[in-house]
């Protein structure tokens, strides 16, 4: 299994201004609003012209969304779409691991899951269940010592001290 797997785009259709209708190799069909990205990235401002945005098409081999001289990577589009659909993206999971300086092994131990599942979640091979994401947030809030489980959430003062 490649460490850098990301779902491939199969179909990209521009819809209402700055929204893309996407179909993925995972079988998912997702809508994604890319307006915030276009507005916050000076190099992409040209895409805010509706006639230009309407020319969005599938990049070669399904690795992104292309226009005449701009591209959005499929992994980013997939993550944005998942997050906008109220789901957890692989980028959110990777961010949690990075913020907490967790390796694959320590993340697996913290969540009580296998190394393989951590790898699946990090690389978008599998969708991240809501319960796993809530466990990530709970672990981050409590930061229990290895091989222990917290009995309660920390007080605001304890939380601030740990996260200072």
ChimeraX commands (.cxc) that place a marker at each C-alpha (Angstrom):
marker #1 position 0.00,0.00,0.00 radius 0.5
marker #1 position 1.35,3.40,-0.93 radius 0.5
marker #1 position 1.93,5.80,1.94 radius 0.5
marker #1 position 0.70,8.56,-0.37 radius 0.5
marker #1 position -2.64,7.12,-1.50 radius 0.5
marker #1 position -5.41,9.62,-2.03 radius 0.5
marker #1 position -8.73,9.04,-3.70 radius 0.5
marker #1 position -8.75,9.88,-7.39 radius 0.5
marker #1 position -11.24,12.19,-8.97 radius 0.5
marker #1 position -13.40,10.50,-11.59 radius 0.5
marker #1 position -15.71,13.41,-12.45 radius 0.5
marker #1 position -15.54,17.16,-11.87 radius 0.5
marker #1 position -18.41,19.42,-12.82 radius 0.5
marker #1 position -18.53,23.11,-11.94 radius 0.5
marker #1 position -21.94,24.00,-10.55 radius 0.5
marker #1 position -23.15,27.19,-8.89 radius 0.5
marker #1 position -20.43,29.81,-8.60 radius 0.5
marker #1 position -17.36,28.35,-6.96 radius 0.5
marker #1 position -18.86,24.93,-6.19 radius 0.5
marker #1 position -17.68,21.68,-7.70 radius 0.5
marker #1 position -19.65,18.47,-8.01 radius 0.5
marker #1 position -17.11,15.65,-7.65 radius 0.5
marker #1 position -17.15,11.87,-7.94 radius 0.5
marker #1 position -14.31,9.83,-6.43 radius 0.5
marker #1 position -12.67,6.45,-6.82 radius 0.5
marker #1 position -14.02,5.65,-3.34 radius 0.5
marker #1 position -17.57,5.67,-4.72 radius 0.5
marker #1 position -18.37,8.96,-3.01 radius 0.5
marker #1 position -20.08,11.90,-4.67 radius 0.5
marker #1 position -19.26,15.15,-2.86 radius 0.5
marker #1 position -19.95,18.84,-3.35 radius 0.5
marker #1 position -17.21,21.28,-2.44 radius 0.5
marker #1 position -17.26,25.06,-2.16 radius 0.5
marker #1 position -13.82,26.36,-3.17 radius 0.5
marker #1 position -14.64,30.06,-2.91 radius 0.5
marker #1 position -12.76,30.58,0.40 radius 0.5
marker #1 position -9.60,29.10,-1.15 radius 0.5
marker #1 position -9.95,31.16,-4.32 radius 0.5
marker #1 position -10.45,34.38,-2.35 radius 0.5
marker #1 position -7.54,33.73,0.02 radius 0.5
marker #1 position -5.01,32.74,-2.64 radius 0.5
marker #1 position -3.92,35.62,-4.89 radius 0.5
marker #1 position -2.69,33.26,-7.61 radius 0.5
marker #1 position -6.21,31.82,-7.92 radius 0.5
marker #1 position -8.16,35.10,-8.03 radius 0.5
marker #1 position -8.65,34.77,-11.80 radius 0.5
marker #1 position -10.88,31.78,-11.13 radius 0.5
marker #1 position -13.40,34.06,-9.42 radius 0.5
marker #1 position -14.58,35.18,-12.86 radius 0.5
marker #1 position -17.65,32.94,-13.41 radius 0.5
marker #1 position -16.84,32.21,-17.08 radius 0.5
marker #1 position -13.32,31.15,-16.12 radius 0.5
marker #1 position -14.50,29.04,-13.15 radius 0.5
marker #1 position -16.99,27.26,-15.43 radius 0.5
marker #1 position -14.04,25.82,-17.40 radius 0.5
marker #1 position -13.01,23.56,-14.52 radius 0.5
marker #1 position -12.20,20.04,-15.68 radius 0.5
marker #1 position -10.62,16.84,-14.50 radius 0.5
marker #1 position -6.82,16.92,-14.42 radius 0.5
marker #1 position -4.85,14.14,-16.04 radius 0.5
marker #1 position -5.11,10.80,-14.17 radius 0.5
marker #1 position -7.67,12.26,-11.73 radius 0.5
marker #1 position -5.08,13.99,-9.57 radius 0.5
marker #1 position -6.83,17.36,-9.43 radius 0.5
marker #1 position -9.14,19.98,-10.86 radius 0.5
marker #1 position -7.65,22.07,-13.66 radius 0.5
marker #1 position -8.31,25.33,-15.40 radius 0.5
marker #1 position -6.19,26.82,-18.18 radius 0.5
marker #1 position -3.30,27.76,-15.86 radius 0.5
marker #1 position -4.37,26.76,-12.35 radius 0.5
marker #1 position -4.95,23.53,-10.48 radius 0.5
marker #1 position -6.29,22.31,-7.16 radius 0.5
marker #1 position -4.87,18.99,-5.95 radius 0.5
marker #1 position -7.29,16.10,-5.52 radius 0.5
marker #1 position -6.16,15.42,-1.94 radius 0.5
marker #1 position -7.02,18.97,-0.89 radius 0.5
marker #1 position -10.33,19.01,-2.76 radius 0.5
marker #1 position -11.24,15.67,-1.15 radius 0.5
marker #1 position -10.39,16.92,2.34 radius 0.5
marker #1 position -12.35,20.16,1.87 radius 0.5
marker #1 position -15.35,18.24,0.54 radius 0.5
marker #1 position -15.33,15.80,3.46 radius 0.5
marker #1 position -15.04,18.62,6.00 radius 0.5
marker #1 position -17.84,20.62,4.34 radius 0.5
marker #1 position -20.01,17.49,4.44 radius 0.5
marker #1 position -19.51,17.37,8.23 radius 0.5
marker #1 position -17.08,14.48,8.12 radius 0.5
marker #1 position -13.50,14.10,9.30 radius 0.5
marker #1 position -10.79,14.44,6.68 radius 0.5
marker #1 position -7.39,12.77,6.57 radius 0.5
marker #1 position -5.88,16.26,6.85 radius 0.5
marker #1 position -7.69,16.83,10.16 radius 0.5
marker #1 position -6.38,13.49,11.45 radius 0.5
marker #1 position -2.83,14.29,10.29 radius 0.5
marker #1 position -3.12,17.71,11.95 radius 0.5
marker #1 position -4.10,16.06,15.23 radius 0.5
marker #1 position -1.08,13.74,15.05 radius 0.5
marker #1 position 1.25,16.61,14.15 radius 0.5
marker #1 position -0.08,18.97,16.89 radius 0.5
marker #1 position 0.47,16.28,19.47 radius 0.5
marker #1 position 3.80,15.01,18.09 radius 0.5
marker #1 position 2.40,11.50,17.71 radius 0.5
marker #1 position 3.97,8.79,15.62 radius 0.5
marker #1 position 1.89,6.05,14.03 radius 0.5
marker #1 position 2.62,3.83,17.01 radius 0.5
marker #1 position 1.82,6.41,19.68 radius 0.5
marker #1 position -1.37,7.50,17.88 radius 0.5
marker #1 position -2.49,3.85,17.69 radius 0.5
marker #1 position -1.77,3.39,21.39 radius 0.5
marker #1 position -3.54,6.64,22.32 radius 0.5
marker #1 position -6.70,5.64,20.44 radius 0.5
marker #1 position -6.62,1.92,21.21 radius 0.5
marker #1 position -6.57,0.95,17.54 radius 0.5
marker #1 position -4.07,-0.82,15.30 radius 0.5
marker #1 position -1.17,0.84,13.51 radius 0.5
marker #1 position -2.79,-0.24,10.25 radius 0.5
marker #1 position -5.98,1.73,11.02 radius 0.5
marker #1 position -3.93,4.84,11.83 radius 0.5
marker #1 position -2.21,4.48,8.45 radius 0.5
marker #1 position -5.57,4.00,6.71 radius 0.5
marker #1 position -6.95,7.16,8.34 radius 0.5
marker #1 position -3.83,9.25,7.63 radius 0.5
marker #1 position -3.80,8.32,3.95 radius 0.5
marker #1 position -7.58,8.46,3.32 radius 0.5
marker #1 position -7.74,4.72,2.60 radius 0.5
marker #1 position -10.67,4.55,5.04 radius 0.5
marker #1 position -13.17,7.11,6.27 radius 0.5
marker #1 position -12.56,8.26,9.82 radius 0.5
marker #1 position -15.51,7.40,12.07 radius 0.5
marker #1 position -16.95,10.21,14.15 radius 0.5
marker #1 position -16.17,8.21,17.33 radius 0.5
marker #1 position -12.47,8.06,16.40 radius 0.5
marker #1 position -12.37,11.84,15.85 radius 0.5
marker #1 position -14.10,12.44,19.17 radius 0.5
marker #1 position -11.54,10.13,20.79 radius 0.5
marker #1 position -8.76,12.21,19.20 radius 0.5
marker #1 position -10.22,15.40,20.65 radius 0.5
marker #1 position -10.77,13.77,24.05 radius 0.5
marker #1 position -7.21,12.46,24.11 radius 0.5
marker #1 position -5.91,15.91,23.19 radius 0.5
marker #1 position -7.95,17.51,25.99 radius 0.5
marker #1 position -6.83,15.04,28.66 radius 0.5
marker #1 position -3.40,13.90,27.46 radius 0.5
marker #1 position -3.38,10.83,29.68 radius 0.5
marker #1 position -0.07,9.14,30.51 radius 0.5
marker #1 position 0.67,6.06,28.36 radius 0.5
marker #1 position -1.26,2.88,29.23 radius 0.5
marker #1 position -3.86,4.80,31.29 radius 0.5
marker #1 position -7.34,6.13,30.74 radius 0.5
marker #1 position -8.56,9.44,32.15 radius 0.5
marker #1 position -11.38,9.32,34.69 radius 0.5
marker #1 position -12.71,12.81,33.90 radius 0.5
marker #1 position -12.14,15.82,31.72 radius 0.5
marker #1 position -9.68,18.37,33.05 radius 0.5
marker #1 position -10.91,21.60,34.60 radius 0.5
marker #1 position -10.44,24.76,32.55 radius 0.5
marker #1 position -7.39,25.64,34.64 radius 0.5
marker #1 position -5.83,22.17,34.20 radius 0.5
marker #1 position -6.53,22.26,30.48 radius 0.5
marker #1 position -4.91,25.69,30.15 radius 0.5
marker #1 position -1.84,24.52,32.07 radius 0.5
marker #1 position -1.39,21.44,29.84 radius 0.5
marker #1 position -1.92,23.43,26.63 radius 0.5
marker #1 position 0.08,26.53,27.56 radius 0.5
marker link #1:1,2 radius 0.2
marker link #1:2,3 radius 0.2
marker link #1:3,4 radius 0.2
marker link #1:4,5 radius 0.2
marker link #1:5,6 radius 0.2
marker link #1:6,7 radius 0.2
marker link #1:7,8 radius 0.2
marker link #1:8,9 radius 0.2
marker link #1:9,10 radius 0.2
marker link #1:10,11 radius 0.2
marker link #1:11,12 radius 0.2
marker link #1:12,13 radius 0.2
marker link #1:13,14 radius 0.2
marker link #1:14,15 radius 0.2
marker link #1:15,16 radius 0.2
marker link #1:16,17 radius 0.2
marker link #1:17,18 radius 0.2
marker link #1:18,19 radius 0.2
marker link #1:19,20 radius 0.2
marker link #1:20,21 radius 0.2
marker link #1:21,22 radius 0.2
marker link #1:22,23 radius 0.2
marker link #1:23,24 radius 0.2
marker link #1:24,25 radius 0.2
marker link #1:25,26 radius 0.2
marker link #1:26,27 radius 0.2
marker link #1:27,28 radius 0.2
marker link #1:28,29 radius 0.2
marker link #1:29,30 radius 0.2
marker link #1:30,31 radius 0.2
marker link #1:31,32 radius 0.2
marker link #1:32,33 radius 0.2
marker link #1:33,34 radius 0.2
marker link #1:34,35 radius 0.2
marker link #1:35,36 radius 0.2
marker link #1:36,37 radius 0.2
marker link #1:37,38 radius 0.2
marker link #1:38,39 radius 0.2
marker link #1:39,40 radius 0.2
marker link #1:40,41 radius 0.2
marker link #1:41,42 radius 0.2
marker link #1:42,43 radius 0.2
marker link #1:43,44 radius 0.2
marker link #1:44,45 radius 0.2
marker link #1:45,46 radius 0.2
marker link #1:46,47 radius 0.2
marker link #1:47,48 radius 0.2
marker link #1:48,49 radius 0.2
marker link #1:49,50 radius 0.2
marker link #1:50,51 radius 0.2
marker link #1:51,52 radius 0.2
marker link #1:52,53 radius 0.2
marker link #1:53,54 radius 0.2
marker link #1:54,55 radius 0.2
marker link #1:55,56 radius 0.2
marker link #1:56,57 radius 0.2
marker link #1:57,58 radius 0.2
marker link #1:58,59 radius 0.2
marker link #1:59,60 radius 0.2
marker link #1:60,61 radius 0.2
marker link #1:61,62 radius 0.2
marker link #1:62,63 radius 0.2
marker link #1:63,64 radius 0.2
marker link #1:64,65 radius 0.2
marker link #1:65,66 radius 0.2
marker link #1:66,67 radius 0.2
marker link #1:67,68 radius 0.2
marker link #1:68,69 radius 0.2
marker link #1:69,70 radius 0.2
marker link #1:70,71 radius 0.2
marker link #1:71,72 radius 0.2
marker link #1:72,73 radius 0.2
marker link #1:73,74 radius 0.2
marker link #1:74,75 radius 0.2
marker link #1:75,76 radius 0.2
marker link #1:76,77 radius 0.2
marker link #1:77,78 radius 0.2
marker link #1:78,79 radius 0.2
marker link #1:79,80 radius 0.2
marker link #1:80,81 radius 0.2
marker link #1:81,82 radius 0.2
marker link #1:82,83 radius 0.2
marker link #1:83,84 radius 0.2
marker link #1:84,85 radius 0.2
marker link #1:85,86 radius 0.2
marker link #1:86,87 radius 0.2
marker link #1:87,88 radius 0.2
marker link #1:88,89 radius 0.2
marker link #1:89,90 radius 0.2
marker link #1:90,91 radius 0.2
marker link #1:91,92 radius 0.2
marker link #1:92,93 radius 0.2
marker link #1:93,94 radius 0.2
marker link #1:94,95 radius 0.2
marker link #1:95,96 radius 0.2
marker link #1:96,97 radius 0.2
marker link #1:97,98 radius 0.2
marker link #1:98,99 radius 0.2
marker link #1:99,100 radius 0.2
marker link #1:100,101 radius 0.2
marker link #1:101,102 radius 0.2
marker link #1:102,103 radius 0.2
marker link #1:103,104 radius 0.2
marker link #1:104,105 radius 0.2
marker link #1:105,106 radius 0.2
marker link #1:106,107 radius 0.2
marker link #1:107,108 radius 0.2
marker link #1:108,109 radius 0.2
marker link #1:109,110 radius 0.2
marker link #1:110,111 radius 0.2
marker link #1:111,112 radius 0.2
marker link #1:112,113 radius 0.2
marker link #1:113,114 radius 0.2
marker link #1:114,115 radius 0.2
marker link #1:115,116 radius 0.2
marker link #1:116,117 radius 0.2
marker link #1:117,118 radius 0.2
marker link #1:118,119 radius 0.2
marker link #1:119,120 radius 0.2
marker link #1:120,121 radius 0.2
marker link #1:121,122 radius 0.2
marker link #1:122,123 radius 0.2
marker link #1:123,124 radius 0.2
marker link #1:124,125 radius 0.2
marker link #1:125,126 radius 0.2
marker link #1:126,127 radius 0.2
marker link #1:127,128 radius 0.2
marker link #1:128,129 radius 0.2
marker link #1:129,130 radius 0.2
marker link #1:130,131 radius 0.2
marker link #1:131,132 radius 0.2
marker link #1:132,133 radius 0.2
marker link #1:133,134 radius 0.2
marker link #1:134,135 radius 0.2
marker link #1:135,136 radius 0.2
marker link #1:136,137 radius 0.2
marker link #1:137,138 radius 0.2
marker link #1:138,139 radius 0.2
marker link #1:139,140 radius 0.2
marker link #1:140,141 radius 0.2
marker link #1:141,142 radius 0.2
marker link #1:142,143 radius 0.2
marker link #1:143,144 radius 0.2
marker link #1:144,145 radius 0.2
marker link #1:145,146 radius 0.2
marker link #1:146,147 radius 0.2
marker link #1:147,148 radius 0.2
marker link #1:148,149 radius 0.2
marker link #1:149,150 radius 0.2
marker link #1:150,151 radius 0.2
marker link #1:151,152 radius 0.2
marker link #1:152,153 radius 0.2
marker link #1:153,154 radius 0.2
marker link #1:154,155 radius 0.2
marker link #1:155,156 radius 0.2
marker link #1:156,157 radius 0.2
marker link #1:157,158 radius 0.2
marker link #1:158,159 radius 0.2
marker link #1:159,160 radius 0.2
marker link #1:160,161 radius 0.2
marker link #1:161,162 radius 0.2
marker link #1:162,163 radius 0.2
marker link #1:163,164 radius 0.2
view
